[in-house]
């Protein structure tokens, strides 16, 4: 294995995360500056719904395997 490829992967991921963070910050700043709070509220609502759905489905397999057969 090439050792160089292993070290470049985390750097690439951190740059992608930084780009997302800067993009989200810029978007929120622009919406606040132009006083488009309605769009900001709608976007925050959709983001929270997406987060809740991800959390609900991520724990689904673990919850079923722990309670399967143990409850009487």
PQR file with spaces between the fields and no chain letter, atoms N, CA, C, O and H, PARSE charges and radii, in Angstrom:
ATOM       1  N    UNK     1       0.831   -1.180    0.000 -0.4000 1.5000
ATOM       2  CA   UNK     1       0.000    0.000    0.000 -0.0000 2.0000
ATOM       3  C    UNK     1       0.878    1.246    0.000  0.5500 1.7000
ATOM       4  O    UNK     1       1.960    1.283    0.585 -0.5500 1.4000
ATOM       5  N    UNK     2       0.380    2.225   -0.658 -0.4000 1.5000
ATOM       6  CA   UNK     2       1.087    3.490   -0.691 -0.0000 2.0000
ATOM       7  C    UNK     2       0.687    4.320    0.521  0.5500 1.7000
ATOM       8  O    UNK     2      -0.488    4.623    0.728 -0.5500 1.4000
ATOM       9  H    UNK     2      -0.499    2.196   -1.133  0.4000 1.0000
ATOM      10  N    UNK     3       1.668    4.672    1.300 -0.4000 1.5000
ATOM      11  CA   UNK     3       1.406    5.410    2.528 -0.0000 2.0000
ATOM      12  C    UNK     3       0.911    6.827    2.247  0.5500 1.7000
ATOM      13  O    UNK     3       0.221    7.424    3.075 -0.5500 1.4000
ATOM      14  H    UNK     3       2.623    4.425    1.132  0.4000 1.0000
ATOM      15  N    UNK     4       1.256    7.353    1.104 -0.4000 1.5000
ATOM      16  CA   UNK     4       0.873    8.707    0.745 -0.0000 2.0000
ATOM      17  C    UNK     4      -0.641    8.834    0.579  0.5500 1.7000
ATOM      18  O    UNK     4      -1.218    9.851    0.964 -0.5500 1.4000
ATOM      19  H    UNK     4       1.816    6.868    0.431  0.4000 1.0000
ATOM      20  N    UNK     5      -1.282    7.829    0.019 -0.4000 1.5000
ATOM      21  CA   UNK     5      -2.727    7.867   -0.197 -0.0000 2.0000
ATOM      22  C    UNK     5      -3.500    7.852    1.118  0.5500 1.7000
ATOM      23  O    UNK     5      -4.566    8.460    1.218 -0.5500 1.4000
ATOM      24  H    UNK     5      -0.813    7.003   -0.293  0.4000 1.0000
ATOM      25  N    UNK     6      -2.968    7.161    2.126 -0.4000 1.5000
ATOM      26  CA   UNK     6      -3.648    7.075    3.405 -0.0000 2.0000
ATOM      27  C    UNK     6      -3.674    8.419    4.120  0.5500 1.7000
ATOM      28  O    UNK     6      -4.638    8.717    4.825 -0.5500 1.4000
ATOM      29  H    UNK     6      -2.102    6.668    2.045  0.4000 1.0000
ATOM      30  N    UNK     7      -2.654    9.224    3.958 -0.4000 1.5000
ATOM      31  CA   UNK     7      -2.621   10.510    4.641 -0.0000 2.0000
ATOM      32  C    UNK     7      -3.406   11.577    3.889  0.5500 1.7000
ATOM      33  O    UNK     7      -3.831   12.560    4.496 -0.5500 1.4000
ATOM      34  H    UNK     7      -1.870    8.982    3.385  0.4000 1.0000
ATOM      35  N    UNK     8      -3.607   11.412    2.602 -0.4000 1.5000
ATOM      36  CA   UNK     8      -4.332   12.413    1.829 -0.0000 2.0000
ATOM      37  C    UNK     8      -5.839   12.310    2.033  0.5500 1.7000
ATOM      38  O    UNK     8      -6.546   13.304    1.869 -0.5500 1.4000
ATOM      39  H    UNK     8      -3.263   10.614    2.109  0.4000 1.0000
ATOM      40  N    UNK     9      -6.340   11.142    2.383 -0.4000 1.5000
ATOM      41  CA   UNK     9      -7.783   10.944    2.557 -0.0000 2.0000
ATOM      42  C    UNK     9      -8.362   11.822    3.676  0.5500 1.7000
ATOM      43  O    UNK     9      -9.357   12.505    3.433 -0.5500 1.4000
ATOM      44  H    UNK     9      -5.765   10.335    2.516  0.4000 1.0000
ATOM      45  N    UNK    10      -7.788   11.838    4.892 -0.4000 1.5000
ATOM      46  CA   UNK    10      -8.347   12.707    5.939 -0.0000 2.0000
ATOM      47  C    UNK    10      -8.227   14.196    5.597  0.5500 1.7000
ATOM      48  O    UNK    10      -9.089   14.987    5.978 -0.5500 1.4000
ATOM      49  H    UNK    10      -6.980   11.284    5.090  0.4000 1.0000
ATOM      50  N    UNK    11      -7.190   14.572    4.901 -0.4000 1.5000
ATOM      51  CA   UNK    11      -7.022   15.975    4.520 -0.0000 2.0000
ATOM      52  C    UNK    11      -8.122   16.365    3.542  0.5500 1.7000
ATOM      53  O    UNK    11      -8.675   17.460    3.646 -0.5500 1.4000
ATOM      54  H    UNK    11      -6.489   13.930    4.592  0.4000 1.0000
ATOM      55  N    UNK    12      -8.445   15.497    2.602 -0.4000 1.5000
ATOM      56  CA   UNK    12      -9.495   15.777    1.635 -0.0000 2.0000
ATOM      57  C    UNK    12     -10.848   15.896    2.333  0.5500 1.7000
ATOM      58  O    UNK    12     -11.642   16.780    2.010 -0.5500 1.4000
ATOM      59  H    UNK    12      -7.995   14.608    2.518  0.4000 1.0000
ATOM      60  N    UNK    13     -11.107   15.006    3.288 -0.4000 1.5000
ATOM      61  CA   UNK    13     -12.374   15.060    4.019 -0.0000 2.0000
ATOM      62  C    UNK    13     -12.488   16.334    4.835  0.5500 1.7000
ATOM      63  O    UNK    13     -13.559   16.937    4.903 -0.5500 1.4000
ATOM      64  H    UNK    13     -10.461   14.289    3.550  0.4000 1.0000
ATOM      65  N    UNK    14     -11.387   16.749    5.456 -0.4000 1.5000
ATOM      66  CA   UNK    14     -11.447   17.961    6.270 -0.0000 2.0000
ATOM      67  C    UNK    14     -11.656   19.194    5.401  0.5500 1.7000
ATOM      68  O    UNK    14     -12.311   20.146    5.827 -0.5500 1.4000
ATOM      69  H    UNK    14     -10.517   16.260    5.401  0.4000 1.0000
ATOM      70  N    UNK    15     -11.112   19.190    4.195 -0.4000 1.5000
ATOM      71  CA   UNK    15     -11.339   20.316    3.286 -0.0000 2.0000
ATOM      72  C    UNK    15     -12.792   20.364    2.830  0.5500 1.7000
ATOM      73  O    UNK    15     -13.365   21.444    2.685 -0.5500 1.4000
ATOM      74  H    UNK    15     -10.581   18.417    3.848  0.4000 1.0000
ATOM      75  N    UNK    16     -13.387   19.201    2.604 -0.4000 1.5000
ATOM      76  CA   UNK    16     -14.797   19.154    2.209 -0.0000 2.0000
ATOM      77  C    UNK    16     -15.671   19.652    3.363  0.5500 1.7000
ATOM      78  O    UNK    16     -16.616   20.408    3.142 -0.5500 1.4000
ATOM      79  H    UNK    16     -12.921   18.324    2.721  0.4000 1.0000
ATOM      80  N    UNK    17     -15.361   19.234    4.581 -0.4000 1.5000
ATOM      81  CA   UNK    17     -16.119   19.691    5.742 -0.0000 2.0000
ATOM      82  C    UNK    17     -15.982   21.203    5.917  0.5500 1.7000
ATOM      83  O    UNK    17     -16.956   21.890    6.222 -0.5500 1.4000
ATOM      84  H    UNK    17     -14.593   18.619    4.761  0.4000 1.0000
ATOM      85  N    UNK    18     -14.785   21.706    5.723 -0.4000 1.5000
ATOM      86  CA   UNK    18     -14.561   23.144    5.841 -0.0000 2.0000
ATOM      87  C    UNK    18     -15.330   23.908    4.771  0.5500 1.7000
ATOM      88  O    UNK    18     -15.866   24.981    5.045 -0.5500 1.4000
ATOM      89  H    UNK    18     -13.993   21.147    5.474  0.4000 1.0000
ATOM      90  N    UNK    19     -15.389   23.373    3.565 -0.4000 1.5000
ATOM      91  CA   UNK    19     -16.144   24.020    2.487 -0.0000 2.0000
ATOM      92  C    UNK    19     -17.629   24.055    2.816  0.5500 1.7000
ATOM      93  O    UNK    19     -18.281   25.074    2.589 -0.5500 1.4000
ATOM      94  H    UNK    19     -14.953   22.501    3.342  0.4000 1.0000
ATOM      95  N    UNK    20     -18.179   22.967    3.345 -0.4000 1.5000
ATOM      96  CA   UNK    20     -19.585   22.943    3.748 -0.0000 2.0000
ATOM      97  C    UNK    20     -19.849   23.953    4.856  0.5500 1.7000
ATOM      98  O    UNK    20     -20.854   24.663    4.830 -0.5500 1.4000
ATOM      99  H    UNK    20     -17.649   22.139    3.530  0.4000 1.0000
ATOM     100  N    UNK    21     -18.949   24.016    5.823 -0.4000 1.5000
ATOM     101  CA   UNK    21     -19.117   24.944    6.939 -0.0000 2.0000
ATOM     102  C    UNK    21     -19.091   26.388    6.461  0.5500 1.7000
ATOM     103  O    UNK    21     -19.928   27.194    6.869 -0.5500 1.4000
ATOM     104  H    UNK    21     -18.132   23.440    5.843  0.4000 1.0000
ATOM     105  N    UNK    22     -18.142   26.718    5.605 -0.4000 1.5000
ATOM     106  CA   UNK    22     -18.055   28.080    5.076 -0.0000 2.0000
ATOM     107  C    UNK    22     -19.257   28.418    4.197  0.5500 1.7000
ATOM     108  O    UNK    22     -19.756   29.542    4.236 -0.5500 1.4000
ATOM     109  H    UNK    22     -17.463   26.063    5.273  0.4000 1.0000
ATOM     110  N    UNK    23     -19.719   27.461    3.410 -0.4000 1.5000
ATOM     111  CA   UNK    23     -20.886   27.682    2.572 -0.0000 2.0000
ATOM     112  C    UNK    23     -22.146   27.922    3.393  0.5500 1.7000
ATOM     113  O    UNK    23     -22.941   28.807    3.076 -0.5500 1.4000
ATOM     114  H    UNK    23     -19.313   26.547    3.378  0.4000 1.0000
ATOM     115  N    UNK    24     -22.326   27.139    4.440 -0.4000 1.5000
ATOM     116  CA   UNK    24     -23.495   27.311    5.307 -0.0000 2.0000
ATOM     117  C    UNK    24     -23.429   28.651    6.036  0.5500 1.7000
ATOM     118  O    UNK    24     -24.442   29.335    6.179 -0.5500 1.4000
ATOM     119  H    UNK    24     -21.680   26.420    4.698  0.4000 1.0000
ATOM     120  N    UNK    25     -22.248   29.017    6.492 -0.4000 1.5000
ATOM     121  CA   UNK    25     -22.080   30.302    7.171 -0.0000 2.0000
ATOM     122  C    UNK    25     -22.368   31.462    6.230  0.5500 1.7000
ATOM     123  O    UNK    25     -23.026   32.429    6.613 -0.5500 1.4000
ATOM     124  H    UNK    25     -21.425   28.461    6.377  0.4000 1.0000
ATOM     125  N    UNK    26     -21.882   31.368    5.016 -0.4000 1.5000
ATOM     126  CA   UNK    26     -22.128   32.432    4.033 -0.0000 2.0000
ATOM     127  C    UNK    26     -23.611   32.530    3.703  0.5500 1.7000
ATOM     128  O    UNK    26     -24.152   33.631    3.601 -0.5500 1.4000
ATOM     129  H    UNK    26     -21.348   30.582    4.705  0.4000 1.0000
ATOM     130  N    UNK    27     -24.266   31.402    3.537 -0.4000 1.5000
ATOM     131  CA   UNK    27     -25.698   31.400    3.220 -0.0000 2.0000
ATOM     132  C    UNK    27     -26.513   32.032    4.343  0.5500 1.7000
ATOM     133  O    UNK    27     -27.392   32.855    4.088 -0.5500 1.4000
ATOM     134  H    UNK    27     -23.827   30.508    3.620  0.4000 1.0000
ATOM     135  N    UNK    28     -26.228   31.654    5.566 -0.4000 1.5000
ATOM     136  CA   UNK    28     -26.956   32.205    6.710 -0.0000 2.0000
ATOM     137  C    UNK    28     -26.673   33.698    6.848  0.5500 1.7000
ATOM     138  O    UNK    28     -27.580   34.478    7.135 -0.5500 1.4000
ATOM     139  H    UNK    28     -25.514   30.985    5.773  0.4000 1.0000
ATOM     140  N    UNK    29     -25.432   34.094    6.646 -0.4000 1.5000
ATOM     141  CA   UNK    29     -25.079   35.515    6.737 -0.0000 2.0000
ATOM     142  C    UNK    29     -25.813   36.338    5.690  0.5500 1.7000
ATOM     143  O    UNK    29     -26.303   37.426    5.994 -0.5500 1.4000
ATOM     144  H    UNK    29     -24.695   33.461    6.412  0.4000 1.0000
ATOM     145  N    UNK    30     -25.896   35.839    4.469 -0.4000 1.5000
ATOM     146  CA   UNK    30     -26.588   36.557    3.395 -0.0000 2.0000
ATOM     147  C    UNK    30     -28.076   36.664    3.706  0.5500 1.7000
ATOM     148  O    UNK    30     -28.674   37.721    3.508 -0.5500 1.4000
ATOM     149  H    UNK    30     -25.498   34.956    4.223  0.4000 1.0000
ATOM     150  N    UNK    31     -28.678   35.582    4.190 -0.4000 1.5000
ATOM     151  CA   UNK    31     -30.099   35.626    4.536 -0.0000 2.0000
ATOM     152  C    UNK    31     -30.381   36.599    5.675  0.5500 1.7000
ATOM     153  O    UNK    31     -31.402   37.287    5.671 -0.5500 1.4000
ATOM     154  H    UNK    31     -28.193   34.723    4.351  0.4000 1.0000
ATOM     155  N    UNK    32     -29.487   36.655    6.636 -0.4000 1.5000
ATOM     156  CA   UNK    32     -29.662   37.611    7.727 -0.0000 2.0000
ATOM     157  C    UNK    32     -29.454   39.047    7.249  0.5500 1.7000
ATOM     158  O    UNK    32     -30.187   39.948    7.655 -0.5500 1.4000
ATOM     159  H    UNK    32     -28.658   36.096    6.639  0.4000 1.0000
ATOM     160  N    UNK    33     -28.475   39.260    6.402 -0.4000 1.5000
ATOM     161  CA   UNK    33     -28.181   40.611    5.915 -0.0000 2.0000
ATOM     162  C    UNK    33     -29.360   41.161    5.105  0.5500 1.7000
ATOM     163  O    UNK    33     -29.749   42.317    5.272 -0.5500 1.4000
ATOM     164  H    UNK    33     -27.879   38.527    6.072  0.4000 1.0000
ATOM     165  N    UNK    34     -29.917   40.334    4.236 -0.4000 1.5000
ATOM     166  CA   UNK    34     -31.028   40.784    3.404 -0.0000 2.0000
ATOM     167  C    UNK    34     -32.384   40.615    4.105  0.5500 1.7000
ATOM     168  O    UNK    34     -33.435   40.823    3.498 -0.5500 1.4000
ATOM     169  H    UNK    34     -29.601   39.395    4.100  0.4000 1.0000
ATOM     170  N    UNK    35     -32.346   40.242    5.370 -0.4000 1.5000
ATOM     171  CA   UNK    35     -33.529   40.097    6.206 -0.0000 2.0000
ATOM     172  C    UNK    35     -34.571   39.152    5.606  0.5500 1.7000
ATOM     173  O    UNK    35     -35.764   39.452    5.584 -0.5500 1.4000
ATOM     174  H    UNK    35     -31.492   40.073    5.862  0.4000 1.0000
ATOM     175  N    UNK    36     -34.104   38.034    5.132 -0.4000 1.5000
ATOM     176  CA   UNK    36     -34.983   36.989    4.593 -0.0000 2.0000
ATOM     177  C    UNK    36     -35.153   35.894    5.649  0.5500 1.7000
ATOM     178  O    UNK    36     -34.792   34.735    5.445 -0.5500 1.4000
ATOM     179  H    UNK    36     -33.134   37.791    5.149  0.4000 1.0000
ATOM     180  N    UNK    37     -35.714   36.309    6.778 -0.4000 1.5000
ATOM     181  CA   UNK    37     -35.828   35.387    7.907 -0.0000 2.0000
ATOM     182  C    UNK    37     -36.813   34.262    7.636  0.5500 1.7000
ATOM     183  O    UNK    37     -36.676   33.176    8.199 -0.5500 1.4000
ATOM     184  H    UNK    37     -36.007   37.250    6.944  0.4000 1.0000
ATOM     185  N    UNK    38     -37.802   34.502    6.786 -0.4000 1.5000
ATOM     186  CA   UNK    38     -38.746   33.434    6.439 -0.0000 2.0000
ATOM     187  C    UNK    38     -38.042   32.255    5.797  0.5500 1.7000
ATOM     188  O    UNK    38     -38.310   31.104    6.139 -0.5500 1.4000
ATOM     189  H    UNK    38     -37.913   35.384    6.329  0.4000 1.0000
ATOM     190  N    UNK    39     -37.139   32.539    4.864 -0.4000 1.5000
ATOM     191  CA   UNK    39     -36.374   31.455    4.233 -0.0000 2.0000
ATOM     192  C    UNK    39     -35.459   30.766    5.237  0.5500 1.7000
ATOM     193  O    UNK    39     -35.267   29.551    5.183 -0.5500 1.4000
ATOM     194  H    UNK    39     -36.921   33.475    4.585  0.4000 1.0000
ATOM     195  N    UNK    40     -34.903   31.543    6.143 -0.4000 1.5000
ATOM     196  CA   UNK    40     -34.034   30.966    7.163 -0.0000 2.0000
ATOM     197  C    UNK    40     -34.821   30.028    8.078  0.5500 1.7000
ATOM     198  O    UNK    40     -34.330   28.956    8.432 -0.5500 1.4000
ATOM     199  H    UNK    40     -35.059   32.530    6.187  0.4000 1.0000
ATOM     200  N    UNK    41     -36.025   30.417    8.460 -0.4000 1.5000
ATOM     201  CA   UNK    41     -36.865   29.567    9.306 -0.0000 2.0000
ATOM     202  C    UNK    41     -37.273   28.287    8.573  0.5500 1.7000
ATOM     203  O    UNK    41     -37.231   27.202    9.152 -0.5500 1.4000
ATOM     204  H    UNK    41     -36.424   31.288    8.173  0.4000 1.0000
ATOM     205  N    UNK    42     -37.656   28.408    7.336 -0.4000 1.5000
ATOM     206  CA   UNK    42     -38.052   27.231    6.559 -0.0000 2.0000
ATOM     207  C    UNK    42     -36.863   26.290    6.380  0.5500 1.7000
ATOM     208  O    UNK    42     -36.999   25.076    6.529 -0.5500 1.4000
ATOM     209  H    UNK    42     -37.690   29.290    6.866  0.4000 1.0000
ATOM     210  N    UNK    43     -35.707   26.848    6.062 -0.4000 1.5000
ATOM     211  CA   UNK    43     -34.507   26.019    5.905 -0.0000 2.0000
ATOM     212  C    UNK    43     -34.122   25.316    7.197  0.5500 1.7000
ATOM     213  O    UNK    43     -33.725   24.150    7.179 -0.5500 1.4000
ATOM     214  H    UNK    43     -35.596   27.835    5.940  0.4000 1.0000
ATOM     215  N    UNK    44     -34.238   26.021    8.318 -0.4000 1.5000
ATOM     216  CA   UNK    44     -33.926   25.411    9.613 -0.0000 2.0000
ATOM     217  C    UNK    44     -34.918   24.303    9.948  0.5500 1.7000
ATOM     218  O    UNK    44     -34.542   23.279   10.519 -0.5500 1.4000
ATOM     219  H    UNK    44     -34.560   26.968    8.333  0.4000 1.0000
ATOM     220  N    UNK    45     -36.174   24.507    9.595 -0.4000 1.5000
ATOM     221  CA   UNK    45     -37.186   23.480    9.845 -0.0000 2.0000
ATOM     222  C    UNK    45     -36.910   22.225    9.033  0.5500 1.7000
ATOM     223  O    UNK    45     -36.987   21.114    9.556 -0.5500 1.4000
ATOM     224  H    UNK    45     -36.479   25.339    9.131  0.4000 1.0000
ATOM     225  N    UNK    46     -36.589   22.398    7.757 -0.4000 1.5000
ATOM     226  CA   UNK    46     -36.262   21.233    6.927 -0.0000 2.0000
ATOM     227  C    UNK    46     -34.996   20.533    7.412  0.5500 1.7000
ATOM     228  O    UNK    46     -34.917   19.305    7.390 -0.5500 1.4000
ATOM     229  H    UNK    46     -36.527   23.300    7.331  0.4000 1.0000
ATOM     230  N    UNK    47     -34.020   21.301    7.846 -0.4000 1.5000
ATOM     231  CA   UNK    47     -32.779   20.710    8.356 -0.0000 2.0000
ATOM     232  C    UNK    47     -33.042   19.892    9.615  0.5500 1.7000
ATOM     233  O    UNK    47     -32.481   18.808    9.778 -0.5500 1.4000
ATOM     234  H    UNK    47     -34.084   22.298    7.864  0.4000 1.0000
ATOM     235  N    UNK    48     -33.889   20.402   10.505 -0.4000 1.5000
ATOM     236  CA   UNK    48     -34.210   19.658   11.718 -0.0000 2.0000
ATOM     237  C    UNK    48     -34.995   18.385   11.398  0.5500 1.7000
ATOM     238  O    UNK    48     -34.770   17.346   12.017 -0.5500 1.4000
ATOM     239  H    UNK    48     -34.344   21.283   10.373  0.4000 1.0000
ATOM     240  N    UNK    49     -35.906   18.462   10.441 -0.4000 1.5000
ATOM     241  CA   UNK    49     -36.659   17.262   10.032 -0.0000 2.0000
ATOM     242  C    UNK    49     -35.716   16.206    9.458  0.5500 1.7000
ATOM     243  O    UNK    49     -35.843   15.020    9.761 -0.5500 1.4000
ATOM     244  H    UNK    49     -36.090   19.306    9.938  0.4000 1.0000
ATOM     245  N    UNK    50     -34.785   16.640    8.638 -0.4000 1.5000
ATOM     246  CA   UNK    50     -33.812   15.705    8.070 -0.0000 2.0000
ATOM     247  C    UNK    50     -32.949   15.080    9.159  0.5500 1.7000
ATOM     248  O    UNK    50     -32.660   13.884    9.119 -0.5500 1.4000
ATOM     249  H    UNK    50     -34.682   17.604    8.392  0.4000 1.0000
ATOM     250  N    UNK    51     -32.540   15.886   10.128 -0.4000 1.5000
ATOM     251  CA   UNK    51     -31.741   15.363   11.235 -0.0000 2.0000
ATOM     252  C    UNK    51     -32.526   14.335   12.043  0.5500 1.7000
ATOM     253  O    UNK    51     -31.986   13.289   12.402 -0.5500 1.4000
ATOM     254  H    UNK    51     -32.775   16.857   10.161  0.4000 1.0000
ATOM     255  N    UNK    52     -33.786   14.618   12.330 -0.4000 1.5000
ATOM     256  CA   UNK    52     -34.612   13.679   13.086 -0.0000 2.0000
ATOM     257  C    UNK    52     -34.808   12.372   12.329  0.5500 1.7000
ATOM     258  O    UNK    52     -34.791   11.301   12.935 -0.5500 1.4000
ATOM     259  H    UNK    52     -34.225   15.468   12.038  0.4000 1.0000
ATOM     260  N    UNK    53     -34.991   12.443   11.031 -0.4000 1.5000
ATOM     261  CA   UNK    53     -35.170   11.234   10.223 -0.0000 2.0000
ATOM     262  C    UNK    53     -33.894   10.402   10.220  0.5500 1.7000
ATOM     263  O    UNK    53     -33.956    9.179   10.347 -0.5500 1.4000
ATOM     264  H    UNK    53     -35.005   13.313   10.538  0.4000 1.0000
ATOM     265  N    UNK    54     -32.746   11.044   10.078 -0.4000 1.5000
ATOM     266  CA   UNK    54     -31.467   10.320   10.096 -0.0000 2.0000
ATOM     267  C    UNK    54     -31.255    9.647   11.436  0.5500 1.7000
ATOM     268  O    UNK    54     -30.846    8.487   11.483 -0.5500 1.4000
ATOM     269  H    UNK    54     -32.696   12.037    9.974  0.4000 1.0000
ATOM     270  N    UNK    55     -31.523   10.346   12.523 -0.4000 1.5000
ATOM     271  CA   UNK    55     -31.351    9.768   13.855 -0.0000 2.0000
ATOM     272  C    UNK    55     -32.322    8.610   14.068  0.5500 1.7000
ATOM     273  O    UNK    55     -31.949    7.586   14.640 -0.5500 1.4000
ATOM     274  H    UNK    55     -31.855   11.289   12.484  0.4000 1.0000
ATOM     275  N    UNK    56     -33.543    8.761   13.620 -0.4000 1.5000
ATOM     276  CA   UNK    56     -34.535    7.698   13.800 -0.0000 2.0000
ATOM     277  C    UNK    56     -34.129    6.419   13.072  0.5500 1.7000
ATOM     278  O    UNK    56     -34.251    5.328   13.628 -0.5500 1.4000
ATOM     279  H    UNK    56     -33.846    9.592   13.154  0.4000 1.0000
ATOM     280  N    UNK    57     -33.654    6.539   11.855 -0.4000 1.5000
ATOM     281  CA   UNK    57     -33.294    5.350   11.091 -0.0000 2.0000
ATOM     282  C    UNK    57     -31.922    4.800   11.457  0.5500 1.7000
ATOM     283  O    UNK    57     -31.656    3.622   11.222 -0.5500 1.4000
ATOM     284  H    UNK    57     -33.555    7.426   11.403  0.4000 1.0000
ATOM     285  N    UNK    58     -31.057    5.610   12.018 -0.4000 1.5000
ATOM     286  CA   UNK    58     -29.732    5.112   12.374 -0.0000 2.0000
ATOM     287  C    UNK    58     -29.797    4.202   13.591  0.5500 1.7000
ATOM     288  O    UNK    58     -28.965    3.305   13.726 -0.5500 1.4000
ATOM     289  H    UNK    58     -31.273    6.568   12.209  0.4000 1.0000
ATOM     290  N    UNK    59     -30.747    4.407   14.463 -0.4000 1.5000
ATOM     291  CA   UNK    59     -30.861    3.602   15.670 -0.0000 2.0000
ATOM     292  C    UNK    59     -31.862    2.469   15.516  0.5500 1.7000
ATOM     293  O    UNK    59     -32.103    1.730   16.471 -0.5500 1.4000
ATOM     294  H    UNK    59     -31.423    5.136   14.352  0.4000 1.0000
ATOM     295  N    UNK    60     -32.441    2.317   14.353 -0.4000 1.5000
ATOM     296  CA   UNK    60     -33.501    1.340   14.152 -0.0000 2.0000
ATOM     297  C    UNK    60     -32.994   -0.093   14.293  0.5500 1.7000
ATOM     298  O    UNK    60     -33.635   -0.907   14.957 -0.5500 1.4000
ATOM     299  H    UNK    60     -32.246    2.918   13.577  0.4000 1.0000
ATOM     300  N    UNK    61     -31.864   -0.411   13.686 -0.4000 1.5000
ATOM     301  CA   UNK    61     -31.343   -1.775   13.726 -0.0000 2.0000
ATOM     302  C    UNK    61     -30.907   -2.146   15.142  0.5500 1.7000
ATOM     303  O    UNK    61     -31.180   -3.257   15.596 -0.5500 1.4000
ATOM     304  H    UNK    61     -31.343    0.250   13.146  0.4000 1.0000
ATOM     305  N    UNK    62     -30.247   -1.252   15.831 -0.4000 1.5000
ATOM     306  CA   UNK    62     -29.785   -1.526   17.194 -0.0000 2.0000
ATOM     307  C    UNK    62     -30.964   -1.725   18.133  0.5500 1.7000
ATOM     308  O    UNK    62     -30.946   -2.627   18.971 -0.5500 1.4000
ATOM     309  H    UNK    62     -30.025   -0.350   15.462  0.4000 1.0000
ATOM     310  N    UNK    63     -31.977   -0.896   18.001 -0.4000 1.5000
ATOM     311  CA   UNK    63     -33.142   -1.012   18.885 -0.0000 2.0000
ATOM     312  C    UNK    63     -33.887   -2.313   18.681  0.5500 1.7000
ATOM     313  O    UNK    63     -34.356   -2.903   19.654 -0.5500 1.4000
ATOM     314  H    UNK    63     -31.991   -0.163   17.321  0.4000 1.0000
ATOM     315  N    UNK    64     -34.011   -2.781   17.453 -0.4000 1.5000
ATOM     316  CA   UNK    64     -34.714   -4.021   17.190 -0.0000 2.0000
ATOM     317  C    UNK    64     -33.936   -5.228   17.679  0.5500 1.7000
ATOM     318  O    UNK    64     -34.544   -6.167   18.192 -0.5500 1.4000
ATOM     319  H    UNK    64     -33.629   -2.302   16.663  0.4000 1.0000
ATOM     320  N    UNK    65     -32.635   -5.244   17.543 -0.4000 1.5000
ATOM     321  CA   UNK    65     -31.851   -6.404   17.951 -0.0000 2.0000
ATOM     322  C    UNK    65     -31.767   -6.514   19.464  0.5500 1.7000
ATOM     323  O    UNK    65     -31.657   -7.621   19.991 -0.5500 1.4000
ATOM     324  H    UNK    65     -32.141   -4.480   17.127  0.4000 1.0000
ATOM     325  N    UNK    66     -31.818   -5.374   20.188 -0.4000 1.5000
ATOM     326  CA   UNK    66     -31.747   -5.425   21.648 -0.0000 2.0000
ATOM     327  C    UNK    66     -33.055   -5.895   22.256  0.5500 1.7000
ATOM     328  O    UNK    66     -33.039   -6.617   23.253 -0.5500 1.4000
ATOM     329  H    UNK    66     -31.908   -4.475   19.759  0.4000 1.0000
ATOM     330  N    UNK    67     -34.187   -5.507   21.684 -0.4000 1.5000
ATOM     331  CA   UNK    67     -35.471   -5.858   22.286 -0.0000 2.0000
ATOM     332  C    UNK    67     -36.079   -7.122   21.698  0.5500 1.7000
ATOM     333  O    UNK    67     -37.070   -7.621   22.232 -0.5500 1.4000
ATOM     334  H    UNK    67     -34.200   -4.921   20.873  0.4000 1.0000
ATOM     335  N    UNK    68     -35.527   -7.649   20.633 -0.4000 1.5000
ATOM     336  CA   UNK    68     -36.087   -8.822   19.982 -0.0000 2.0000
ATOM     337  C    UNK    68     -35.945  -10.057   20.868  0.5500 1.7000
ATOM     338  O    UNK    68     -34.833  -10.525   21.112 -0.5500 1.4000
ATOM     339  H    UNK    68     -34.723   -7.243   20.199  0.4000 1.0000
ATOM     340  N    UNK    69     -37.060  -10.577   21.342 -0.4000 1.5000
ATOM     341  CA   UNK    69     -37.044  -11.799   22.120 -0.0000 2.0000
ATOM     342  C    UNK    69     -36.841  -11.599   23.605  0.5500 1.7000
ATOM     343  O    UNK    69     -36.981  -12.558   24.363 -0.5500 1.4000
ATOM     344  H    UNK    69     -37.963  -10.196   21.143  0.4000 1.0000
ATOM     345  N    UNK    70     -36.521  -10.413   24.053 -0.4000 1.5000
ATOM     346  CA   UNK    70     -36.281  -10.187   25.475 -0.0000 2.0000
ATOM     347  C    UNK    70     -37.548   -9.776   26.222  0.5500 1.7000
ATOM     348  O    UNK    70     -37.665   -9.976   27.431 -0.5500 1.4000
ATOM     349  H    UNK    70     -36.407   -9.634   23.437  0.4000 1.0000
ATOM     350  N    UNK    71     -38.482   -9.205   25.488 -0.4000 1.5000
ATOM     351  CA   UNK    71     -39.707   -8.763   26.145 -0.0000 2.0000
ATOM     352  C    UNK    71     -40.688   -9.929   26.214  0.5500 1.7000
ATOM     353  O    UNK    71     -40.794  -10.716   25.273 -0.5500 1.4000
ATOM     354  H    UNK    71     -38.387   -9.043   24.506  0.4000 1.0000
ATOM     355  N    UNK    72     -41.388  -10.032   27.307 -0.4000 1.5000
ATOM     356  CA   UNK    72     -42.274  -11.169   27.481 -0.0000 2.0000
ATOM     357  C    UNK    72     -43.658  -10.779   27.376  0.5500 1.7000
ATOM     358  O    UNK    72     -44.547  -11.621   27.499 -0.5500 1.4000
ATOM     359  H    UNK    72     -41.302   -9.393   28.071  0.4000 1.0000
